[in-house]
Amino acid sequence: ELKFANKDFAEAKKGLAASAEAKSGAQGDLDIASKELKTAGEAKGDLHQSCLTRAQDYEAESKSRGEELRAIAEAKKAIQDSTGGAAAQSYGGALLLQVISHRSALASGVDLANFEAVRVIRDVARRENSPELAQLAQRLSSMMNAGAGGAAGDPFGKVKGLIK
């Protein structure tokens, strides 16, 4: 009987050692998982804080953008109020007559460049509904028609001289 008891005792010791080894491995895995969980929790907190900060920044930018749009609308209204009847002027009929008169007066590349500059300004004025730009185009066109003999025939001559 003692022989069998010793054999059972040895097997129990082996089982106990195997269980202790398994427990040790499981404890290591638990420690690793706990550290990963702690790191993930910290990352989640950082991400949450980052999201809150970005949301506040977006809200502030949106509010600022709204204020800018209101200021632009007020400025546009003030410009329209200060220009009075300029917005009511019609430039369409005059444009056709000016184009016809310019086509016969285009004698050089400079004349063509000047005509194109006036045309571009007039197109932007129409696209932006800007009476100020339309008035500028009208003045440039008149200056080109009236001042063909003066300033060497170049209404932009003074500006070109200032640039050089």
C-alpha positions, 0 to 999 in steps of 0.5 A, a space after each residue: 500500500 505504501 508503494 501505491 500511496 507514494 505513487 499517488 503522491 508523486 502524481 499529485 505533486 506532478 499535477 500540482 506543479 503543472 497546475 502551478 505552471 498553468 496558473 503562472 502562465 495565465 497570471 502573465 497573460 492577465 497582467 499583459 491584458 490588464 496593461 493593454 486595457 489600461 493603455 486602450 483606456 488612456 488612448 480612448 480618453 485622449 481621442 475623446 478630448 481631441 474630438 471635443 477640442 475639434 468640435 469646439 474649434 469647428 463651432 467657433 469657425 462656423 460662428 466666425 464664418 457667419 459673422 464674416 458673411 453678415 459683415 459682407 452682406 452689410 458692406 454690400 448693402 452699404 455700397 449699394 445704398 451709397 451708389 444710389 442710381 448706379 445700380 439701375 443703369 443699363 449697360 447692355 445697349 451701350 456695350 453693343 455700340 461700343 463693341 461696334 465702334 471699337 472693332 473699327 478702331 482696333 488698329 494695333 495689338 495695343 488697341 486689342 489688348 486695351 479692348 480685351 481688358 475693358 471687356 474682361 472688367 465688364 464681364 466680371 461686373 456683369 457676373 458679380 452684379 457690380 455697378 462699380 466695376 461696370 462704371 470702371 469699364 465704362 470710364 476706361 472705354 470712354 477714355 480709350 475712345 476719347 483719348 486715342 490721340 493723347 497719352 500716346 494712344 494708350 489709356 493704360 500708359 500712365 499705369 504702365 509707366 508707374 509699373 516700370 
